[in-house]
Amino acid sequence: MTMCDDGAGEERWALAGPEWFDDLRRYWDDQRAGAALPDADELFLADLCEIMPNLLLAYFDPLRDAFRIEFAGAIARVLLGGDLIGQYPEWAEPGTALSWIGAGYAGAGRLVPPGIVQIRLQDLMATHLPYRDARGKVGLILTALARRPVNAANQDGATVLPFPGPSEDQEEE
């Protein structure tokens, strides 16, 4: 899982994705207008009509203490494999694409300071954009889904670095 900054910095995201991912981040950043999170009332789906097929929209359900998907675009449904309306990704069967979305919801909503969370599962990538509700808590998460571009998904530019084990001094303690 790759977590991004809160939008204050200009560092590049770790995942290479469609150009519209960057546009969506700027849209979210503009909406928050210097606040930690943008207000959910500021989200206008009409502004996002070109990418609606790639989007999920989930609202926090306090009775289940989880996010419930209320909207799933056609491409998002295909990428995640089925009807998603009414699903609680945080409660999904472990190891499924839906549970992967749930892990992103947990990160964007509760496990880390609220902010944009970007995650990858094989050739799928998602970015989760949290919005605050009237209580000031994360009450809505807008998720964009896409397949990683072939050229980014197949790059061999990463290097695995071994972490040294504990030193002999640390083992004796």
Disulfide bonds with the S-S distance in Angstrom:
none
